């Protein structure tokens, strides 16, 4: 019987090692997916009583904060938990205003990394981050009603763009979506008018309009994740769900227990979690769209804040 050569033994060992490493990588990814799903479920379970408490009792925010600064009277219908005008007279809620700029940065990053190959609706989605971030910064800096609308209305408008992306996910090239665009635009106008006219003393109408959009987006994205990402090729949906639900839990804690958590600046963490969660969701949709179009795409970056989609080949 022939004795295997040194080269063949070395090749066999390398193949075995690659097989072990491959199996280990699969196990690690499977466990990470399981961890993210369990974490998201745990957070959502914690959210339920916090949401019920907020609806039944109402928010406990900073409405009694009488501090004044450069912008004069606080005409917004909500004053968040962070103490007003502590750092400078020019900015009412310093941490909340500064953390809003991360939303702007995510939008600019998304545009720069994807504008050269992404369809226009995805560029519009990333542009929405810039508008929302600037509006949020202006709102928290001034606490005026006009700047509050500049924060809230773009969030509702962005949801309409997101829903359009989801409903057009499996469109073939050249398919007209004029009716869908018109319908969403009409619904968006009606929600805009409702928020402006009805939210005189609260932000309830905005929360219903925005929140219902988020619920639809989450479930529709979940269905696409099951259909196109059953093998867990990317973990963008699971990551975004964990980030956004965690941020929502923090938002609820801040609104329910403000006197006890004011020093933690939890609303600024809502900005960060919701921002990066939504950003990874848009990346997920872009990846899905490329999969549907049979384009080769690779997820790049190491953190939820610095990820992007790279188009490696265009299959004609």
Buried (B, 14 or more C-beta within 10 A) or exposed (E): EEEEEEEEEEEEEEEEEEEEEEEEEEEEBEEBBEEBEEBBEBBBEBBEEBBEBBEEEEBBBBEEBEEEBEBEEBEBBBBBBBBBBBEEEEBBBBBBBBBBBBBBBBBBBBBEBBEEBBBEBBBBBBBBBBBBBBBBBBBBBBBBBEBBBBBBBBBBBBBBBBBBBBBBBBBEEEEEBEEBBEBBEEBBEEBBEBBBEBBEEEBEBBBBBBEEBBEBBBEBBEEBBEEBBEEBEBBBBBBBBBBBBBBBBBBBBBBBBBEEBBEBBBBBBBBBBBBBBBBBBBBBBBBBBBBBBEBEBEBEBEEBBEBBBEBEEEEE
